[in-house]
Amino acid sequence: MSAGRLWAAYNYPYLSAALFAIRFIDDSRVRAISGDEYFRLYFDGRQLGDWSPELLGIEMVHQVNHLLRAHSSRAGEINLREADTFRWVDAVDAEINDDLLEGHPLPRDSATAEELGLSDALFGEEYFLGGKPRNMELRDCGSSAHGRPRDWNLPPPTSGKEGVRPDEIDLIRRQVAAETVAYQKVHGTVPGNMLRWATGLLEPQIDWRVQLRVLLRRGFAEVAGAVDYDYRRPSRRSSCTSKVVLPSLRSRVPRVAIVLDTSASMDEYLLGQALQEIDGLLSAGGVRFGSIEIFTCDVEAQIAQRVRRASDLKLFGGGGTDLRAGIDKALESRHNPDLLIVISDGFTEWPENSSPKTKFLVVLLGENAPDAPSWMESVSVARA
């Protein structure tokens, strides 16, 4: 195992902090190699006797990538079912295998993007939702990949000798991210997804609530600034005319619609957080939640709902995702919106063009949500 770790550190030096944090545990119940969330690698030494340092090393690279990319917590974010565990493992394995250096072997029985019928450089969630299942269930990387404890898993560590404690894991992630970015600046050979992960982790984190407030208020200001003549309150100059009622200039309350992603992949906790925040902000901006049209949508858009509280919404859906249907329905409604808020995990097709009369704000839920189109304002909401 030590020879395998040295091979991995030599070929993937930016992963060294994670590789040398691994604790090795020999257990005959394990089928080949399995990892947990605490940087412990379980293996059956009898099965690995003929493995080369290269094959052992690539397994270690694979396992630390599960940990660095938080695949176990991401499985929880999509409410992974037990029946889908192997499909999830295949999906996140494909995500990792995209970033192996050319000429290196794949971990035994691990899936690739090609096997799942998709292009490479996607997130695990995209491989999981859009990929075709393999005809075999040969690989279980352990709870490091899916968060489901296995019989051989030891209790959470209480000291450094027993594994990496939860409070230390984030430090390792940030150290690896910093070394990845530094290595790229000198050598320029870090795989694309790995570099994207590292730069994303090191970017300053902005509280999504603050960012959402700023974007909503900006949207209100732009709409409210579009003043128009209104006869409901006569102009003060009307007193100067005997028979003519002059209109006054009034700014108007913006018309707001919400398109809500109700596909099976949505995180219910984050969805509730975003709705509560939007509810409060709209009220502060003079827009009652009950006056907003809300369209739930998976691949089909439902009829508009108007409710007093976000908790009163009826969430129809639970299938695939194509929010273009919901966006089109909102734009075609009788109350053409000035501001359209789209709440989604981002795994959807988007309209190709903007609407000239409507401003878009996309609320993206989850740590690894794909980007919205550049012409849409967006804010990312992640678990604290």
LUMVEXRO-643204 format. One record per residue (C-alpha): x, y, z. Coordinates in steps of 0.001 Angstrom, whole numbers. Each point is the difference from the previous one (the first is absolute). Layout:
<recs>
<rec u="X" v="Y" w="Z"/>
...
</recs>
This chain:
<recs>
<rec u="0" v="0" w="0"/>
<rec u="2882" v="2363" w="731"/>
<rec u="1410" v="-559" w="-3498"/>
<rec u="-3396" v="813" w="-1487"/>
<rec u="-237" v="3210" w="2009"/>
<rec u="3457" v="1094" w="-1158"/>
<rec u="-978" v="-665" w="-3633"/>
<rec u="-3149" v="2099" w="473"/>
<rec u="1858" v="2882" w="1670"/>
<rec u="2648" v="14" w="-2743"/>
<rec u="-2535" v="125" w="-2843"/>
<rec u="-2599" v="2208" w="1741"/>
<rec u="2159" v="2150" w="2318"/>
<rec u="-2771" v="2527" w="651"/>
<rec u="-1959" v="-2785" w="1762"/>
<rec u="2838" v="-795" w="2430"/>
<rec u="-1626" v="1559" w="3073"/>
<rec u="-3033" v="-2251" w="-464"/>
<rec u="1972" v="-3103" w="-1001"/>
<rec u="2222" v="123" w="3089"/>
<rec u="-3025" v="520" w="2254"/>
<rec u="-1314" v="-3487" w="-908"/>
<rec u="-36" v="-2671" w="2721"/>
<rec u="198" v="-3603" w="-1273"/>
<rec u="-2151" v="-2702" w="1633"/>
<rec u="258" v="-3663" w="-1057"/>
<rec u="-3401" v="-1735" w="279"/>
<rec u="-917" v="-3304" w="-1643"/>
<rec u="-3666" v="1046" w="-360"/>
<rec u="881" v="2610" w="-2625"/>
<rec u="-228" v="-814" w="-3689"/>
<rec u="3298" v="1440" w="-1212"/>
<rec u="-21" v="3675" w="1148"/>
<rec u="-2543" v="2242" w="1738"/>
<rec u="201" v="3413" w="1673"/>
<rec u="-1918" v="1935" w="2655"/>
<rec u="-530" v="3713" w="642"/>
<rec u="2961" v="233" w="2416"/>
<rec u="2861" v="-764" w="-2419"/>
<rec u="127" v="-3657" w="1003"/>
<rec u="668" v="-2508" w="-2773"/>
<rec u="-1203" v="-3537" w="697"/>
<rec u="1479" v="-2831" w="-2044"/>
<rec u="351" v="-3777" w="-80"/>
<rec u="3728" v="-633" w="-258"/>
<rec u="-530" v="-3512" w="-1391"/>
<rec u="-1839" v="1378" w="-3035"/>
<rec u="2540" v="2733" w="-702"/>
<rec u="3109" v="-2157" w="105"/>
<rec u="602" v="114" w="-3763"/>
<rec u="-974" v="3670" w="-516"/>
<rec u="2734" v="2269" w="-1355"/>
<rec u="934" v="3288" w="1722"/>
<rec u="-1592" v="1780" w="-2976"/>
<rec u="-3375" v="-1707" w="492"/>
<rec u="83" v="518" w="3774"/>
<rec u="1000" v="3625" w="-496"/>
<rec u="-2812" v="733" w="-2426"/>
<rec u="-2466" v="-1420" w="2559"/>
<rec u="1347" v="2423" w="2601"/>
<rec u="-300" v="2915" w="-2429"/>
<rec u="-3563" v="-1153" w="-626"/>
<rec u="-913" v="-257" w="3688"/>
<rec u="1394" v="3387" w="1026"/>
<rec u="-1935" v="1579" w="-2868"/>
<rec u="-3235" v="-1391" w="1469"/>
<rec u="939" v="1715" w="3264"/>
<rec u="1246" v="3279" w="-1450"/>
<rec u="-3093" v="402" w="-2183"/>
<rec u="-2350" v="-855" w="2905"/>
<rec u="-1811" v="-2732" w="-1928"/>
<rec u="-1566" v="-1446" w="3156"/>
<rec u="-1656" v="3294" w="991"/>
<rec u="-1005" v="668" w="-3608"/>
<rec u="-1795" v="-3361" w="22"/>
<rec u="-1963" v="1264" w="3001"/>
<rec u="-873" v="3229" w="-1808"/>
<rec u="-1829" v="-1924" w="-2729"/>
<rec u="-1638" v="-2345" w="2552"/>
<rec u="1698" v="-3048" w="-1507"/>
<rec u="-2063" v="-3158" w="372"/>
<rec u="1597" v="-3303" w="1008"/>
<rec u="-1123" v="-1529" w="-3298"/>
<rec u="1961" v="2643" w="-1928"/>
<rec u="3276" v="-340" w="1915"/>
<rec u="1895" v="-1818" w="-2753"/>
<rec u="-1239" v="2441" w="-2655"/>
<rec u="1267" v="2870" w="2145"/>
<rec u="3378" v="-1706" w="453"/>
<rec u="256" v="-431" w="-3777"/>
<rec u="-886" v="3680" w="-496"/>
<rec u="2575" v="1428" w="2407"/>
<rec u="2591" v="-2536" w="-1178"/>
<rec u="-487" v="1352" w="-3522"/>
<rec u="458" v="3544" w="1325"/>
<rec u="3338" v="-989" w="1570"/>
<rec u="1184" v="-2083" w="-2959"/>
<rec u="-377" v="3055" w="-2250"/>
<rec u="2966" v="1469" w="1897"/>
<rec u="2482" v="-2886" w="-139"/>
<rec u="3173" v="778" w="-1901"/>
<rec u="364" v="-1517" w="-3444"/>
<rec u="1582" v="-3442" w="27"/>
<rec u="-1002" v="-872" w="3557"/>
<rec u="-2266" v="-3006" w="608"/>
<rec u="-3565" v="340" w="1211"/>
<rec u="-880" v="-1395" w="3425"/>
<rec u="-1314" v="-3521" w="-433"/>
<rec u="-3662" v="-217" w="-1072"/>
<rec u="-499" v="3782" w="247"/>
<rec u="-2337" v="1741" w="-2436"/>
<rec u="882" v="2538" w="-2680"/>
<rec u="-2058" v="2708" w="-1678"/>
<rec u="21" v="-2036" w="-3214"/>
<rec u="-1478" v="-3040" w="1769"/>
<rec u="-2779" v="2193" w="1388"/>
<rec u="-754" v="1328" w="-3481"/>
<rec u="953" v="3622" w="717"/>
<rec u="2769" v="2417" w="-881"/>
<rec u="2781" v="516" w="2511"/>
<rec u="760" v="2960" w="2314"/>
<rec u="-3435" v="-141" w="1675"/>
<rec u="-895" v="30" w="3692"/>
<rec u="-894" v="-3244" w="1736"/>
<rec u="-3592" v="1193" w="370"/>
<rec u="-235" v="416" w="-3781"/>
<rec u="1368" v="-3492" w="-606"/>
<rec u="-2444" v="-1345" w="2587"/>
<rec u="-3093" v="1690" w="-1433"/>
<rec u="787" v="-340" w="-3694"/>
<rec u="2210" v="-3065" w="-259"/>
<rec u="-1163" v="-3460" w="-934"/>
<rec u="469" v="-2682" w="2685"/>
<rec u="2707" v="-2596" w="-469"/>
<rec u="-984" v="-3651" w="-114"/>
<rec u="2111" v="-829" w="3024"/>
<rec u="403" v="963" w="3622"/>
<rec u="3652" v="-770" w="496"/>
<rec u="1390" v="2998" w="1834"/>
<rec u="-774" v="1396" w="3436"/>
<rec u="2522" v="2669" w="953"/>
<rec u="-1397" v="141" w="3534"/>
<rec u="-1616" v="2746" w="2032"/>
<rec u="2605" v="2476" w="-1289"/>
<rec u="-2025" v="1" w="-3230"/>
<rec u="-3603" v="-298" w="1212"/>
<rec u="-133" v="487" w="3776"/>
<rec u="-1517" v="-3408" w="792"/>
<rec u="2033" v="-1778" w="2725"/>
<rec u="1350" v="-3450" w="-783"/>
<rec u="475" v="-2892" w="2435"/>
<rec u="3744" v="621" w="223"/>
<rec u="-255" v="3732" w="730"/>
<rec u="1540" v="996" w="3327"/>
<rec u="-1597" v="2645" w="2269"/>
<rec u="869" v="3648" w="-694"/>
<rec u="3566" v="753" w="1129"/>
<rec u="770" v="1709" w="3292"/>
<rec u="3719" v="450" w="-702"/>
<rec u="2271" v="472" w="-2980"/>
<rec u="1199" v="-3583" w="216"/>
<rec u="-3511" v="-1318" w="-650"/>
<rec u="-695" v="2135" w="-3079"/>
<rec u="-657" v="3599" w="-984"/>
<rec u="-2486" v="1789" w="2248"/>
<rec u="-2825" v="2004" w="-1621"/>
<rec u="1512" v="3327" w="1098"/>
<rec u="3238" v="-871" w="-1831"/>
<rec u="-1545" v="-1096" w="-3298"/>
<rec u="-708" v="3536" w="-1217"/>
<rec u="3608" v="993" w="721"/>
<rec u="1231" v="-2874" w="-2176"/>
<rec u="-2398" v="977" w="-2787"/>
<rec u="1193" v="3598" w="29"/>
<rec u="3664" v="-1034" w="84"/>
<rec u="-490" v="-2290" w="-2999"/>
<rec u="-1921" v="2732" w="-1825"/>
<rec u="2796" v="2534" w="589"/>
<rec u="2675" v="-2459" w="-1148"/>
<rec u="-2071" v="-871" w="-3076"/>
<rec u="-253" v="3641" w="-1069"/>
<rec u="3715" v="559" w="688"/>
<rec u="948" v="-3101" w="-2017"/>
<rec u="-2130" v="1179" w="-2921"/>
<rec u="1755" v="3381" w="-52"/>
<rec u="3414" v="-1674" w="-330"/>
<rec u="-741" v="-3102" w="-2086"/>
<rec u="-3400" v="649" w="-1611"/>
<rec u="-946" v="-3693" w="-15"/>
<rec u="-2729" v="-273" w="2651"/>
<rec u="-3139" v="-1636" w="-1494"/>
<rec u="-2872" v="2413" w="-610"/>
<rec u="-2554" v="-1295" w="2513"/>
<rec u="2627" v="-199" w="2744"/>
<rec u="1053" v="3589" w="-626"/>
<rec u="-3633" v="1130" w="-46"/>
<rec u="-554" v="-1663" w="3384"/>
<rec u="3111" v="1617" w="1481"/>
<rec u="-686" v="3537" w="-1209"/>
<rec u="-3637" v="-265" w="1067"/>
<rec u="1017" v="-1040" w="3517"/>
<rec u="2507" v="2815" w="390"/>
<rec u="-2240" v="2790" w="-1296"/>
<rec u="-1297" v="2319" w="2754"/>
<rec u="-3350" v="-1248" w="1255"/>
<rec u="-2797" v="2578" w="-48"/>
<rec u="-3075" v="-547" w="2162"/>
<rec u="-2691" v="-978" w="-2512"/>
<rec u="-2650" v="1860" w="2019"/>
<rec u="1884" v="3276" w="-380"/>
<rec u="553" v="-630" w="-3704"/>
<rec u="-3677" v="-878" w="-505"/>
<rec u="-1110" v="3198" w="1769"/>
<rec u="2258" v="2102" w="-2215"/>
<rec u="-1226" v="-1594" w="-3229"/>
<rec u="-3679" v="191" w="952"/>
<rec u="252" v="3638" w="1057"/>
<rec u="1823" v="818" w="-3213"/>
<rec u="-2807" v="-1654" w="-1958"/>
<rec u="-2645" v="1947" w="1938"/>
<rec u="1843" v="3275" w="-548"/>
<rec u="254" v="-509" w="-3749"/>
<rec u="-3712" v="-769" w="-314"/>
<rec u="-1163" v="2666" w="2459"/>
<rec u="2108" v="2540" w="-1846"/>
<rec u="-2132" v="-549" w="-3101"/>
<rec u="-2565" v="2667" w="904"/>
<rec u="-3184" v="502" w="-1977"/>
<rec u="-3068" v="2251" w="21"/>
<rec u="-2823" v="-1112" w="2285"/>
<rec u="-3537" v="1484" w="254"/>
<rec u="-734" v="-1682" w="3344"/>
<rec u="1672" v="2933" w="1744"/>
<rec u="-470" v="3324" w="-1836"/>
<rec u="2935" v="2266" w="-577"/>
<rec u="459" v="2949" w="2373"/>
<rec u="-181" v="2221" w="-3075"/>
<rec u="-3661" v="-992" w="-505"/>
<rec u="-1003" v="2881" w="2259"/>
<rec u="1219" v="2376" w="-2692"/>
<rec u="-2409" v="-1414" w="-2578"/>
<rec u="-3745" v="136" w="403"/>
<rec u="-1183" v="-2885" w="-2162"/>
<rec u="3039" v="-2168" w="-749"/>
<rec u="1194" v="-2680" w="2422"/>
<rec u="3743" v="-444" w="-384"/>
<rec u="1672" v="-3292" w="923"/>
<rec u="2896" v="-168" w="2426"/>
<rec u="3303" v="-1772" w="-494"/>
<rec u="126" v="-3151" w="2116"/>
<rec u="2521" v="-2769" w="400"/>
<rec u="-1671" v="-3388" w="104"/>
<rec u="396" v="-3091" w="2121"/>
<rec u="1835" v="-2614" w="-2093"/>
<rec u="-1871" v="-3033" w="-1272"/>
<rec u="1863" v="-3090" w="1204"/>
<rec u="-256" v="-3648" w="-1030"/>
<rec u="1876" v="-3019" w="1338"/>
<rec u="842" v="-3175" w="-1906"/>
<rec u="692" v="-2751" w="2513"/>
<rec u="1957" v="-3118" w="-941"/>
<rec u="-1848" v="-2997" w="1503"/>
<rec u="2029" v="-2747" w="-1676"/>
<rec u="1178" v="-3034" w="1969"/>
<rec u="3526" v="1385" w="439"/>
<rec u="-992" v="3068" w="2019"/>
<rec u="1242" v="433" w="3588"/>
<rec u="-3130" v="626" w="2118"/>
<rec u="1892" v="1678" w="2859"/>
<rec u="1715" v="2549" w="-2254"/>
<rec u="-3237" v="541" w="-1914"/>
<rec u="-1784" v="917" w="3233"/>
<rec u="2810" v="2358" w="1036"/>
<rec u="-67" v="1838" w="-3331"/>
<rec u="-3799" v="348" w="-14"/>
<rec u="-63" v="1394" w="3542"/>
<rec u="2680" v="2546" w="-851"/>
<rec u="-1750" v="1078" w="-3203"/>
<rec u="-3329" v="241" w="1859"/>
<rec u="1468" v="2457" w="2500"/>
<rec u="1896" v="2037" w="-2565"/>
<rec u="-2971" v="405" w="-2319"/>
<rec u="-2168" v="1159" w="2893"/>
<rec u="2652" v="2556" w="948"/>
<rec u="3" v="1176" w="-3615"/>
<rec u="-3740" v="592" w="17"/>
<rec u="-956" v="-3177" w="-1878"/>
<rec u="-2348" v="-2307" w="1875"/>
<rec u="762" v="-3693" w="-515"/>
<rec u="-3700" v="-577" w="-704"/>
<rec u="195" v="2276" w="-3045"/>
<rec u="2785" v="-2020" w="-1632"/>
<rec u="-638" v="-2693" w="-2582"/>
<rec u="1942" v="-3162" w="804"/>
<rec u="500" v="-2696" w="-2622"/>
<rec u="1252" v="-3412" w="1142"/>
<rec u="1806" v="-1923" w="-2713"/>
<rec u="1977" v="-3184" w="-607"/>
<rec u="-269" v="-813" w="-3718"/>
<rec u="-3543" v="1409" w="-92"/>
<rec u="-1207" v="3351" w="1322"/>
<rec u="-3003" v="7" w="2335"/>
<rec u="-2639" v="2721" w="220"/>
<rec u="911" v="3121" w="1967"/>
<rec u="-554" v="-3" w="3770"/>
<rec u="-556" v="2999" w="2274"/>
<rec u="539" v="-650" w="3708"/>
<rec u="398" v="2102" w="3141"/>
<rec u="3034" v="-1907" w="1279"/>
<rec u="2686" v="-2075" w="-1669"/>
<rec u="-985" v="-2936" w="2228"/>
<rec u="-3453" v="-72" w="-1661"/>
<rec u="1425" v="-882" w="-3410"/>
<rec u="-1023" v="-3299" w="-1562"/>
<rec u="3130" v="-1480" w="-1547"/>
<rec u="-951" v="-2006" w="-3073"/>
<rec u="2695" v="-1877" w="-1904"/>
<rec u="2749" v="-2411" w="992"/>
<rec u="1143" v="-1060" w="-3461"/>
<rec u="2742" v="1283" w="-2307"/>
<rec u="904" v="3632" w="-556"/>
<rec u="-610" v="2482" w="-2818"/>
<rec u="-886" v="3409" w="1386"/>
<rec u="-443" v="1566" w="-3427"/>
<rec u="-3643" v="-1104" w="155"/>
<rec u="-548" v="1848" w="3286"/>
<rec u="1863" v="3107" w="-1147"/>
<rec u="-2011" v="148" w="-3232"/>
<rec u="-3258" v="-386" w="1921"/>
<rec u="930" v="2806" w="2396"/>
<rec u="954" v="2356" w="-2834"/>
<rec u="-3217" v="-777" w="-1894"/>
<rec u="-2259" v="550" w="3011"/>
<rec u="-2524" v="2847" w="82"/>
<rec u="2067" v="1772" w="2667"/>
<rec u="3212" v="182" w="-1988"/>
<rec u="2667" v="201" w="2750"/>
<rec u="2537" v="2781" w="389"/>
<rec u="2159" v="-2272" w="2148"/>
<rec u="135" v="-3792" w="-444"/>
<rec u="1670" v="-1990" w="2785"/>
<rec u="1064" v="-3543" w="-905"/>
<rec u="871" v="-2359" w="2877"/>
<rec u="1848" v="-3136" w="-1098"/>
<rec u="3004" v="-2269" w="591"/>
<rec u="1166" v="1051" w="-3471"/>
<rec u="-234" v="-3406" w="-1668"/>
<rec u="-2348" v="1153" w="-2744"/>
<rec u="-126" v="1394" w="-3497"/>
<rec u="-244" v="3807" w="-158"/>
<rec u="-1543" v="2389" w="-2554"/>
<rec u="2495" v="1125" w="-2619"/>
<rec u="-1054" v="3646" w="35"/>
<rec u="-1107" v="2561" w="2571"/>
<rec u="-3407" v="1674" w="97"/>
<rec u="236" v="3775" w="-618"/>
<rec u="-2768" v="896" w="2487"/>
<rec u="934" v="-2390" w="2822"/>
<rec u="2983" v="-71" w="2333"/>
<rec u="1169" v="-3480" w="1084"/>
<rec u="1404" v="-1056" w="3362"/>
<rec u="1082" v="-3634" w="424"/>
<rec u="390" v="-1483" w="3501"/>
<rec u="2282" v="-3046" w="-357"/>
<rec u="-253" v="-2561" w="2804"/>
<rec u="2907" v="-2237" w="1059"/>
<rec u="3788" v="221" w="61"/>
<rec u="594" v="-1345" w="-3487"/>
<rec u="-2816" v="1544" w="-2022"/>
<rec u="887" v="661" w="-3658"/>
<rec u="109" v="3641" w="-1036"/>
<rec u="-3067" v="1751" w="-1388"/>
<rec u="303" v="1839" w="-3346"/>
<rec u="2174" v="3107" w="191"/>
<rec u="-2918" v="2329" w="-798"/>
<rec u="-1829" v="-1055" w="3176"/>
<rec u="857" v="1366" w="3450"/>
<rec u="659" v="-2911" w="2360"/>
<rec u="738" v="-773" w="3636"/>
<rec u="1151" v="-3343" w="1428"/>
<rec u="-1534" v="-1416" w="3177"/>
<rec u="1959" v="-2700" w="1844"/>
<rec u="-354" v="-1717" w="3349"/>
<rec u="1847" v="1745" w="2779"/>
</recs>
